[in-house]
Every structure is written in C-alpha cells, then in structure tokens.
Amino acid sequence: MGRRPRWLRDPLHRCDWRSVASTSAGRRLARSCGPPRGSRSRPPGTGKTHLLSWLIAGFGAVRTANGRPARTLVTAFTKNAVGNVLDAVAKRQEVHDTAAPAPIYFGAPPSGGLAPGVQVLGRGDEAELAQEIASGRAVIGATIWSLYRLISSGVLPTVDGPTAPLFDLVCIDEASQMVLGQGLMALAGMAPGCRIVVSGDDQQLPPVRSMRSTRIDDREMGGSLYAFLKSAQAAEFPLEETFRLNEPLAQFPERKFYPGRYVSAAPTTRLTLRGDWRDGLDLVSRIALDPALPVVILVHDGLAAATSNPFEAALAAKFVSELADRVLAANGPPTTAEFWTEVAAVVSPHRAQNAAIRAMIPASLRPDAFVETVDRIQGKERDAVILSYCVSDPEFALAEAEFIFSPERLNVASTRARTKLVLIISRRLLEAVPGEQETMDKAELLREFVYSCDLLAETVLDGPAGRQVRTQIRGRGFEGDSLELDLTPDAAIEEQAPEMTPALEGLLAAIRRVAVGNSYGTAALSQVKRAMALAAEPFTDARLLHILGWISLTERDGRFGRFWQAKPFEAPRRVYPAEVDAVRARIGAVIREARSGRHCFYDQARDRFAWMSERGDDILLPIVQILQAEGLLTLGLPAAQ
C-alpha cells in the first residue's frame, strides 16, 4: 500500500479518527461536531459539517486503501442539511482524493441547491443507485423517506423486510430534530459491522411535532433520536469552539447553554460596512448597525400585539434597507441574492409577522428575501440577523408562554449571526409573569439576555399612525474596546399644531355621532353640516382636526362630484407638516407602513401629512415631486413606490 495522504497522517486529525474507530456501532454521539483539530465541543457554528465531511472522506480513503468497502449514507431531518454535508465532502475529495467517486444525492434536490461536484439521482434511478452502492465505495445522501423508497423498490439483491445491508457508515445530522422513529428508519440500511455517527444539539429546537417524555428503563423514548442516545449514555464528543460567532455574540450562549465550553475562534470579527455608513442614519440606526456593537437590543413600549406587530415590522424593514445600502461583501457591495444568502436574515417566531416584514421591505430587496421563523433558520447562519420577538400582548404571551419563552428558541435565534444581532422586543413581553415556575424560569432567561446588555440610550420613535413609542437601546461591544458611538439626538422637526378649542371639540363630537351611523365609520362633511345645522360645510375646522390627528380628512369622488369625508379616531395620531425637510425625514417610514403589495398609493401616504391648504389644495404633491427629482422615491400613476 502506498504512503497515506498527509491529511490522514496529521496528528491533529488522527485523534478524531481514533475516537470514532474505538467506539462500537451505534454509540458515537457528536454534539454539533467541529473540524478535526482536537477541539471537541462546538454547539452552534462549531463546524459540524466541516468535521462530518472530513470523517466521511477519511473513512472512504482508508477503507478503500485497505481493500474494504466504504459505503456511506448521509441523512438528516432536512434536505438542505444532507446537501450541505455532500457539498463539503465533494470539496474535500476534489482536493485530497481525486480518485473518489462523486457524492450522490438521491431524491428531489434540496431548495438550497447542490455543489457542481454532487451527482443527483431521482425517482426511477434506483437501479443505477444500487449499482453505485454495489461498487464498494459510495457516499449517498438521502432523507429517510428516500432510503425507504430505495429499499422497497425491488432492485436490491438482498432485502429483509424494511431493511437491507447497504452501508458501512451511517451519518445522521440534526439528530435533535428527529423523533426516535425517524432515527430508527435511518438505520434501515446498515450492513454488518456498520458504524454510526450522530450529530445534534439538545440545546436547540427539538422535533417540530409535539412530544411527551416517555422513559422505559431510563431510556428516553418520547423525544428526539439525540435524547434517546444521550439517555442510553452513548459516547459523546462535544466540541468547544465556535467558528461562527464573535466573542460578544458567544458570551451569553457560553454562560447559559454551554458553560465553560463555547469559545469564539473568531473573537474580533466585525460587520463590514462602507466608510461613510453613518451618513443619513438616525440615532437608532446608527447604534443598531454599528460594527462595534455585535449585540443591539431595542426594548420598546409599543402597543399590544399578538402574531403581527406593525411597529417591529417597520423597524426590521428599515434596518434591512439601510444595511443593504451600506454593507460590503468580499468583493464590494453584495448583489440582492448575496445579501440574502450570506449577509442578512430576518427572523420572527410567527409567520404573520414575517409576512408583515416582507411586505414592508423595499421591492428591490424582496426577491429571495430570507424572512423566516426561528425553526426555518436553524442550521443556517448570516453576517447579520434582525430578530423581531413580535409579541407585546401580555395575555397572549402567557397563553403561548412555552413557545415564546422557549430557551431553545432563544438559543437558535441568537446564535445564527456571525457579526451582528439586532433584537427588537417589547417591554410588555419581558414583564409577563407565567404562572408556572418552570416557565417563569424560561422567561427570566430571556430577560437576562436583554438586560445583561448595557443601556446605551433612550429615545422616542414613531410608531403606527405616527404615535410615539418610547424605546430603550441596549448593546454589547467587544471587551476592552472604547465605544465611540454617535449619540447625537435626531433633529427635532418644528411642528406648530393648532390649539384644541371648544369649537373643535364640538365638531369632533358631531363627526363621531354621524360616523357611528355609517358602516365604514366615516362622516361626509355635508352630513356634519346638516347635523350641526351649519350654514356651510365645516372644512376649515375639519382641516385643523386632521392636523391635530383626531380625524383623517380625505376628498372623495361621489355621484354628484367630489366631497370631503372625515374618519374620527379614538386617540390622536401624529400628522407631519407638509414641509420639505419634514417630508424628506418621514416619507420612507410612512411608505413602509402604508404599502400595499409592491406599491404605496399616494393618497394613503398623503393622509399622514397636513397635505391640504386652507382652500383644499394638495400642497404635498409638489414636495413629493421634489423628492422624486432627488431620487428618494418614484412617483407613478396611480401609485408611489
């Protein structure tokens, strides 16, 4: 036999091969395995795929060199996880073992795609796949269902019910998301003497389906495959470095989830922005995007919300837009596709919130936007993650306390970012007090994550309908760094609001009385004129009520011409002055909030400004046209985007 490749003789790798080789089949348990360097405890970002690919490539090379079969199955809870391992194996073999056959993915390819070095065989190719396995050396990636389809296809020479002796090594990824039954299905292709490598992390999200703990002879039968093997005291090789998170991002997971064994291998890595990134940003965005603050948390006093929170959605969309304009990839500004696959992700526990955020993201950034639930981002990573916790209704929070306060959900969500995590969360959620002690402890963990970060500033932000929302900004920087934050308050916009007089109060009361009898909750000024026995429609005073935020005053087309219509509010909203500087500062947020689909209709955005003159003329349109000339927006017919 010839001399072994250097990568198989390397003593740093040799200990990894020995750990696996010296453990009997079914007893190897790696918690988020990492690269073969002697370090062994790497939960999120610890290079699990990297190590699995080395183990598979090394297994094939050594077994082949000794004249033994090397047939490997790679399976996992998701297709993308299988594809990620196969891509890495192809990369290792391309450099270190060019004679090795290409890895094969069997089944419908994963949505994330596959590397060019991975072959794809689909339904109907079972006979060809069986030949590849019979050759004695193959790396096959498949879900458990594709494996079942292969065994039941009738093309294999030896089948024993639902099992067949196909593989000498079975690698099961994402074992903490697989229920025990699924894990057992993954073992249906074991050949005599087969070895098993299982990787997972019981500190992250468990299987999606609900589970009930069931123990038989101290074995956990009602949970995940990982939980079962751990209860059976299978040999475990935890890894201790994270190659994903920088040091400030790794602090909390190390302290609460992986005490004493979660060290950043890239402690000083920072988000890369262009040199003038601060230009044009308000206070909250300057802090949120600052590369010197890997963790930024906004604690707000916004209105109660359940599965959709307009205030948080608008903030998340705002940060996405500003980040996309300023971030730099390896070769300069990223394309939209690169932005969403490498740079950024937006995460929220609820799909309704994700839909709201997606609708507010600028149309140019919406294609391929990664705006997903925590469950969908598990196993993935980005440079920056914007996390909206969404729920701000204490009663709703208590009703779903096990879900929203889940430590595993917090762990997954807070460990996806390489360099920047921006968390948006309601003070009402943090103040919710669950009735059960166990759930209360989980809620306390979330509070500790938030309030362990330093208080940097307090400000007031515009919420839905212009209502002001008090917001606290917290953050965590790099140890030893002296922060040079620009905490200059945002320039106040001068607003000269009229005084609420008894006459205006009387008009508002009359508008409300008329609106009660209308199914749309509106009142035409002609109806208000009759109700108050006035000589003329009260347009002048109604305009003042619009400016004060008590009504929305719009001009409509009717059967007998145009008419003015008022819609009253229970509480006043904020209406911005129709002045160039004020419109320039507020129009972006107004458009995001009023957007419907790809566009924002002009009259909907106009409604948030004091847009009409004393004669009823539109004084906002000329200002919008000025901003269009500046390139700030596009005014079309009939919509402004």
DAMO-V251649 format. One record per backbone hydrogen bond with DSSP energy under -1.0 kcal/mol. NH is the residue of the N-H (numbers start at 0). CO is the residue of the C=O. If there is no record, write none. Layout:
[[NH	CO] [NH	CO]]
This chain:
[[7	4] [8	4] [9	5] [12	9] [13	9] [14	10] [16	12] [17	13] [18	14] [19	15] [20	16] [21	17] [22	19] [26	23] [28	234] [29	197] [31	199] [36	34] [45	42] [50	46] [51	47] [52	48] [53	49] [54	50] [55	51] [56	52] [57	53] [58	54] [59	55] [60	56] [61	57] [62	58] [63	59] [64	60] [65	61] [66	63] [67	62] [69	135] [71	137] [72	168] [73	139] [74	170] [81	77] [82	78] [83	79] [84	80] [85	81] [86	82] [87	83] [88	84] [89	85] [90	86] [91	87] [92	88] [93	89] [94	90] [95	91] [96	92] [99	96] [103	138] [104	118] [105	140] [106	120] [112	109] [117	114] [118	102] [120	104] [124	121] [128	124] [129	125] [130	126] [131	127] [132	128] [133	129] [135	132] [137	69] [139	71] [140	103] [141	73] [146	142] [147	143] [148	144] [149	145] [150	146] [151	147] [152	149] [159	162] [162	159] [163	187] [165	163] [165	188] [166	188] [167	70] [168	70] [169	194] [170	72] [171	196] [172	74] [174	198] [176	173] [179	222] [182	178] [183	179] [184	180] [185	181] [186	183] [187	184] [189	186] [190	166] [193	190] [194	167] [196	169] [197	27] [198	171] [199	29] [203	200] [215	218] [218	215] [220	213] [224	177] [225	174] [227	223] [228	224] [229	225] [230	226] [231	227] [232	229] [233	228] [234	26] [236	28] [241	262] [242	44] [246	266] [249	245] [250	246] [253	249] [254	250] [255	251] [256	252] [257	252] [260	257] [262	239] [264	241] [268	265] [273	325] [276	273] [278	275] [280	277] [285	281] [286	282] [287	283] [288	284] [292	289] [294	475] [295	420] [296	473] [297	422] [298	471] [299	424] [300	469] [312	308] [313	309] [314	310] [315	311] [316	312] [317	313] [318	314] [319	315] [320	316] [321	317] [322	318] [323	319] [324	320] [325	322] [326	322] [327	271] [328	331] [331	328] [338	334] [339	335] [340	336] [341	337] [342	337] [343	338] [344	383] [345	369] [346	385] [347	371] [353	349] [354	350] [355	351] [356	352] [357	353] [358	354] [359	355] [360	356] [364	361] [368	365] [370	368] [371	345] [379	376] [381	415] [382	341] [383	342] [384	419] [385	344] [386	421] [387	346] [388	423] [390	388] [391	304] [392	304] [396	392] [397	393] [398	394] [399	395] [400	397] [403	399] [404	400] [405	402] [409	405] [410	406] [411	407] [412	408] [413	409] [414	411] [417	381] [418	382] [419	382] [420	293] [421	384] [422	295] [423	386] [424	297] [426	299] [429	425] [430	426] [431	428] [439	435] [440	436] [441	437] [442	438] [443	439] [444	440] [445	441] [446	442] [447	443] [448	444] [449	445] [450	446] [451	447] [452	449] [453	474] [455	472] [456	472] [458	470] [460	468] [462	466] [465	462] [466	463] [468	460] [470	458] [471	298] [472	456] [473	296] [474	453] [475	294] [480	477] [486	484] [500	498] [504	500] [505	501] [506	502] [507	503] [508	504] [509	505] [510	506] [511	507] [512	508] [513	509] [514	510] [515	511] [517	514] [520	517] [522	565] [524	563] [527	523] [528	524] [529	525] [530	526] [531	527] [533	528] [538	536] [541	537] [542	538] [543	539] [544	540] [545	541] [546	542] [547	543] [549	544] [551	566] [553	564] [555	562] [557	560] [560	557] [562	555] [564	553] [565	522] [566	551] [568	549] [572	548] [573	464] [575	607] [578	576] [582	578] [583	579] [584	580] [585	581] [586	582] [589	585] [590	586] [591	587] [592	588] [593	589] [594	590] [595	598] [598	595] [599	639] [604	600] [605	601] [606	602] [607	604] [608	605] [609	575] [610	608] [612	616] [615	612] [618	610] [623	619] [624	620] [625	621] [626	622] [627	623] [628	624] [629	625] [630	627] [631	626] [635	638] [639	599] [640	633]]
